[in-house]
Amino acid sequence: MTIPALITERLQLKPLMAEDAVQIQQLYPRWEIVRYMVASVPWPYPDDGASSYVNNVALPDMAKGIAWFWTIRRHEAPEDIMGLICLYDVEDNNRGFWLAPEYQKQGYMREASIAATDYWFNILNKPVLRAPKAALNNRSQRISSSSGMRLVSTGKKEYVSGLLDSELWEITRDEWNAFQSK
């Protein structure tokens, strides 16, 4: 299945490509972004970190049909990556994202998240979406709660910044479609 671009009011979500690693490498290795990422993210971030991840993890998983990755770009600057959003067909970890700090607090990630979540449910026909996150990641929590998701479990998990309280949020397809029709 070819992954389509997703278009929102202000954004273009373009399928991830190998050449995107150059911009990702410039944006991603910042503490504000990586501190709440899973501990498998190397820190300090290596000079080839984005290229290695894009070419050895993301693109192969997309080719296998178990992941869908999009770069996030504004309509007025379609060549400039702002962040990344992905969907994964793995248990208890279906959506992840990051946005460069200079683009945060403007509703961009919420907008991208709605588009990706709708794709998960209404194109891929998945029954439930689960998103893990560090309990300290208030912005991610707000995106989940404002889109109808609910907290279903808590625990501890290793993140780049150490062992932290962790949360698992979820929403079903029926709940999502009812929430979107309000």
Helices and strands as residue ranges (DSSP letters): E 6-7, E 11-15, G 18-20, H 21-27, H 31-34, H 49-53, I 54-58, H 59-64, E 67-74, E 83-88, E 95-99, G 101-103, H 108-122, E 128-134, H 138-146, E 150-159, E 162-172, H 173-180
